[in-house]
Amino acid sequence: MISCNTQKDLNASGGGIQLRLNFEIPKGALVTLYGKSGVGKTSTLRILAGLLTPDMGSIHVDGKVWFDASQKINLKPQQRRIGFVFQDYALFPNMSVQQNLEYGGGRNPDQQLVRTLIDMVDLRGLEERLPSTLSGGQKQRVALARALVQKPEILLLDEPLSALDSGIRAKLQEDILRVHREFGLTTILISHDLGEIYRLSDRVMVMEDGSVVKEASADALFSDRQISGKFKFTGEVVRIEPSDILFIVHVLIQNQVVKVVSRASEIEGLAIGDTVLVASKAFNPVLYRLG
């Protein structure tokens, strides 16, 4: 169980915000932090990892105190049994794949674990390659394996798949889910991809202005009404086109654009860039705005 009750003043690009965190995450859960940029999601991970020190409060993990401002307890990152995977990979460019993993394992890396992870995330045959010679998906697999070679109890994922195309992203989602289960991890993911959130998350914590304002399952959070239909897909509104008394809404779903005929009342407040759920109703697709 992760119990976090902390405060931290932050200077964000849009102005200062106060990070007020008060949440609990059960051991073994996979939880996604969801919200707009600048609300404190990455800072939340950095506080849990010990890379950012709160101004006050406490963090307890499985009954152990990781941070307590009043008692002046603040465990160093290497004492916290955390694996951290970043969006930009953060690999050592002058080290091979094998060396990156061994470095992640500390002074005496577990060579059997290194070999197991190389096989698990499909890096066999790439051990001697430098990061500059790898694809984006391969680099992210190395970053994931390096985080796991530390034998963490908690895995922190800061939008690790956002720069990858849909095919590679789907494969790496499988890798994340598999290692989460096989290693018995508690995993906290930052993601804006609703398909990814639906696929991976046990729970979603919505952040606004530095605080968690809502927590629920992905289905309850993004589809909190009774929606019937043969299919449900999430997508991004890329165009809204008036047509007589109706509107044609162009929705980008993966690599295809779906056109949905809607009434003015159904798209009130809808804007280009909004995320929507496209569902069937009486054989006709309808839109539900998400978030």
C-alpha positions as CSV (number, residue, x, y, z in Angstrom):
1,M,0.0,0.0,0.0
2,I,1.3,3.5,-1.0
3,S,-0.1,6.2,1.2
4,C,0.8,9.7,0.2
5,N,-0.2,12.9,2.0
6,T,2.2,15.7,0.9
7,Q,2.3,19.3,-0.2
8,K,4.8,21.0,-2.5
9,D,4.9,24.5,-4.1
10,L,5.8,24.3,-7.7
11,N,6.7,26.8,-10.4
12,A,4.9,25.6,-13.6
13,S,5.1,27.1,-17.1
14,G,1.6,28.6,-16.6
15,G,2.4,29.9,-13.1
16,G,2.9,28.5,-9.7
17,I,0.7,25.7,-8.4
18,Q,0.6,23.9,-5.0
19,L,0.8,20.2,-5.3
20,R,-1.6,18.7,-2.7
21,L,-1.4,15.0,-2.8
22,N,-3.7,12.8,-0.6
23,F,-4.2,9.3,-2.0
24,E,-3.7,5.6,-1.4
25,I,-2.8,2.9,-3.9
26,P,-3.2,-0.8,-3.1
27,K,-0.2,-3.1,-3.4
28,G,-0.2,-4.7,-6.8
29,A,-2.4,-2.2,-8.5
30,L,-1.8,-0.5,-11.9
31,V,-3.0,3.0,-11.6
32,T,-3.0,5.8,-14.2
33,L,-2.6,9.5,-13.5
34,Y,-4.7,11.4,-16.0
35,G,-5.1,15.1,-16.6
36,K,-4.0,18.1,-18.6
37,S,-0.3,19.1,-18.9
38,G,1.0,21.1,-16.0
39,V,-1.3,19.8,-13.3
40,G,1.5,18.0,-11.4
41,K,1.5,14.4,-12.7
42,T,5.2,14.1,-13.4
43,S,6.0,16.0,-10.1
44,T,3.9,13.4,-8.3
45,L,6.0,10.6,-9.7
46,R,9.2,12.5,-8.8
47,I,8.0,13.0,-5.2
48,L,7.3,9.2,-4.9
49,A,10.8,8.4,-6.4
50,G,12.6,10.8,-4.0
51,L,13.7,13.1,-6.8
52,L,11.6,16.0,-5.5
53,T,11.2,16.8,-1.8
54,P,7.8,17.8,-0.5
55,D,7.5,20.9,1.7
56,M,5.4,19.0,4.3
57,G,3.6,15.7,4.8
58,S,4.5,12.0,4.7
59,I,4.8,9.0,2.4
60,H,4.3,5.5,3.7
61,V,4.9,2.3,1.6
62,D,3.9,-1.1,3.0
63,G,4.2,0.3,6.5
64,K,7.6,1.8,6.0
65,V,8.2,5.5,6.2
66,W,9.7,6.9,3.0
67,F,9.2,10.5,3.8
68,D,8.1,12.4,6.9
69,A,8.8,16.1,7.1
70,S,8.0,16.3,10.8
71,Q,10.4,13.5,11.7
72,K,13.0,14.7,9.1
73,I,12.9,11.3,7.3
74,N,13.6,11.3,3.6
75,L,14.9,8.1,2.0
76,K,17.2,8.5,-0.9
77,P,15.9,7.3,-4.4
78,Q,18.2,4.3,-4.3
79,Q,16.6,3.3,-0.9
80,R,13.0,3.3,-2.3
81,R,13.0,0.2,-4.5
82,I,11.5,2.1,-7.4
83,G,12.0,1.7,-11.2
84,F,11.4,4.8,-13.3
85,V,10.8,4.8,-17.0
86,F,10.9,8.2,-18.8
87,Q,9.4,9.3,-22.1
88,D,12.8,10.1,-23.5
89,Y,14.4,6.7,-22.5
90,A,17.3,8.3,-20.5
91,L,19.7,5.6,-21.7
92,F,23.5,6.0,-21.5
93,P,24.5,6.6,-25.1
94,N,28.1,5.2,-24.7
95,M,26.8,2.0,-23.2
96,S,25.5,-1.1,-25.0
97,V,22.1,-2.6,-24.3
98,Q,23.8,-5.1,-22.0
99,Q,25.8,-2.5,-20.2
100,N,22.8,-0.2,-19.7
101,L,21.0,-3.1,-17.9
102,E,24.0,-4.0,-15.9
103,Y,24.5,-0.5,-14.7
104,G,20.9,-0.4,-13.7
105,G,21.5,-3.4,-11.5
106,G,24.1,-1.6,-9.3
107,R,27.6,-2.8,-8.4
108,N,26.7,-6.5,-8.5
109,P,24.0,-6.9,-11.1
110,D,22.0,-10.1,-11.2
111,Q,23.2,-11.6,-14.5
112,Q,20.4,-14.2,-14.6
113,L,17.8,-11.5,-14.2
114,V,19.5,-9.4,-16.9
115,R,19.3,-12.4,-19.3
116,T,15.6,-13.0,-18.3
117,L,14.7,-9.4,-19.0
118,I,16.5,-9.4,-22.3
119,D,14.4,-12.4,-23.4
120,M,11.2,-11.0,-21.8
121,V,11.2,-7.7,-23.7
122,D,12.5,-9.1,-27.0
123,L,16.1,-7.7,-26.9
124,R,17.9,-11.0,-27.7
125,G,20.5,-10.3,-30.3
126,L,20.7,-6.6,-29.5
127,E,22.9,-6.9,-26.4
128,E,26.0,-5.2,-27.9
129,R,24.2,-2.5,-29.8
130,L,24.4,1.2,-28.7
131,P,21.2,3.2,-28.1
132,S,21.9,5.3,-31.2
133,T,21.4,2.2,-33.4
134,L,18.1,1.2,-31.9
135,S,14.5,2.1,-32.9
136,G,12.3,4.0,-30.5
137,G,10.5,0.9,-29.5
138,Q,13.7,-0.9,-28.9
139,K,15.1,1.9,-26.8
140,Q,11.9,1.9,-24.7
141,R,12.2,-1.8,-24.1
142,V,15.8,-1.3,-22.9
143,A,14.6,1.5,-20.5
144,L,11.8,-0.8,-19.2
145,A,14.2,-3.7,-18.6
146,R,16.8,-1.4,-17.0
147,A,14.1,-0.2,-14.5
148,L,13.2,-3.8,-13.7
149,V,16.8,-5.1,-13.2
150,Q,16.8,-3.0,-10.0
151,K,14.1,-5.4,-8.6
152,P,11.7,-2.6,-7.8
153,E,8.5,-2.9,-5.8
154,I,7.0,0.1,-7.6
155,L,7.3,0.9,-11.3
156,L,6.8,4.6,-12.4
157,L,6.0,5.2,-16.1
158,D,6.0,8.8,-17.3
159,E,4.3,8.7,-20.7
160,P,6.7,6.0,-21.9
161,L,4.9,5.2,-25.1
162,S,3.6,8.6,-26.3
163,A,6.3,9.1,-29.0
164,L,5.8,5.6,-30.6
165,D,3.4,4.6,-33.4
166,S,0.3,2.6,-32.6
167,G,1.7,-0.9,-33.6
168,I,4.8,-0.6,-31.4
169,R,2.8,1.0,-28.6
170,A,0.4,-2.0,-28.6
171,K,3.3,-4.4,-28.3
172,L,4.9,-2.4,-25.5
173,Q,1.6,-2.2,-23.6
174,E,1.6,-6.0,-23.6
175,D,5.2,-5.9,-22.2
176,I,4.2,-3.5,-19.5
177,L,1.2,-5.5,-18.4
178,R,3.2,-8.8,-18.5
179,V,6.1,-7.5,-16.3
180,H,3.6,-5.8,-14.0
181,R,1.9,-9.1,-13.3
182,E,4.9,-11.4,-13.4
183,F,7.0,-9.2,-11.1
184,G,4.1,-8.4,-8.8
185,L,4.6,-4.7,-9.1
186,T,2.6,-1.7,-8.0
187,T,2.7,0.4,-11.2
188,I,1.8,4.1,-11.7
189,L,1.4,5.2,-15.3
190,I,1.0,8.7,-16.7
191,S,-0.9,8.6,-20.0
192,H,-3.2,10.7,-22.2
193,D,-4.1,7.8,-24.5
194,L,-7.6,6.6,-23.5
195,G,-7.1,3.2,-25.3
196,E,-4.0,2.6,-23.4
197,I,-5.7,3.6,-20.1
198,Y,-8.6,1.3,-20.8
199,R,-6.3,-1.6,-21.6
200,L,-3.8,-1.3,-18.7
201,S,-5.4,0.4,-15.7
202,D,-7.1,-1.0,-12.7
203,R,-7.9,2.6,-11.5
204,V,-7.6,6.1,-12.9
205,M,-6.8,9.1,-10.8
206,V,-7.7,12.4,-12.4
207,M,-5.5,15.4,-11.5
208,E,-6.5,19.0,-11.7
209,D,-4.4,22.0,-10.4
210,G,-2.1,19.9,-8.3
211,S,-4.6,17.6,-6.7
212,V,-6.3,14.3,-7.4
213,V,-10.0,15.3,-7.8
214,K,-11.5,12.0,-8.9
215,E,-10.7,8.3,-8.8
216,A,-12.6,5.5,-10.6
217,S,-12.2,2.6,-13.0
218,A,-11.6,3.7,-16.6
219,D,-15.0,2.5,-17.7
220,A,-16.8,4.3,-14.9
221,L,-14.7,7.5,-15.4
222,F,-15.0,7.9,-19.1
223,S,-18.3,6.2,-19.8
224,D,-20.3,7.1,-16.7
225,R,-23.6,6.7,-18.6
226,Q,-25.3,3.6,-20.0
227,I,-24.0,3.3,-23.5
228,S,-25.3,0.5,-25.6
229,G,-23.9,-0.6,-28.9
230,K,-21.9,-3.2,-30.8
231,F,-18.7,-1.1,-30.7
232,K,-17.0,1.6,-28.7
233,F,-13.9,3.5,-29.8
234,T,-12.2,6.5,-28.5
235,G,-10.8,9.2,-30.9
236,E,-9.9,12.8,-31.4
237,V,-12.1,15.4,-33.1
238,V,-10.2,16.7,-36.1
239,R,-13.0,18.6,-38.0
240,I,-16.6,19.7,-37.4
241,E,-18.5,20.3,-40.7
242,P,-22.0,21.9,-40.9
243,S,-24.4,20.0,-43.3
244,D,-27.9,21.5,-43.6
245,I,-29.4,21.3,-40.1
246,L,-26.9,18.6,-39.0
247,F,-23.2,18.4,-38.4
248,I,-20.6,15.9,-39.6
249,V,-17.9,15.4,-37.0
250,H,-14.7,13.9,-38.3
251,V,-13.1,11.7,-35.6
252,L,-9.5,10.3,-35.9
253,I,-9.5,6.8,-34.5
254,Q,-5.9,5.4,-34.7
255,N,-5.0,5.9,-38.4
256,Q,-8.5,6.3,-39.8
257,V,-11.1,9.1,-39.8
258,V,-14.7,8.2,-39.0
259,K,-17.5,10.6,-40.0
260,V,-20.3,10.9,-37.5
261,V,-23.6,12.7,-38.2
262,S,-24.8,14.7,-35.1
263,R,-27.3,17.2,-34.1
264,A,-26.3,20.6,-32.8
265,S,-27.5,19.6,-29.3
266,E,-25.2,16.6,-29.3
267,I,-22.0,18.5,-30.1
268,E,-22.6,21.6,-28.0
269,G,-19.3,22.6,-26.5
270,L,-17.4,20.2,-28.7
271,A,-14.1,21.5,-30.2
272,I,-11.3,20.4,-32.4
273,G,-8.9,18.3,-30.4
274,D,-11.5,17.0,-27.9
275,T,-11.4,13.3,-27.1
276,V,-14.7,11.5,-27.7
277,L,-16.2,8.1,-27.5
278,V,-17.8,6.8,-30.7
279,A,-20.4,4.2,-30.0
280,S,-23.2,2.5,-32.1
281,K,-26.8,3.1,-31.3
282,A,-29.5,1.6,-33.4
283,F,-26.9,0.9,-36.1
284,N,-25.9,4.6,-36.2
285,P,-22.7,5.9,-34.6
286,V,-23.1,8.6,-31.9
287,L,-20.6,10.7,-30.0
288,Y,-20.1,11.0,-26.2
289,R,-17.6,13.7,-25.0
290,L,-15.1,12.4,-22.6
291,G,-13.5,14.2,-19.6
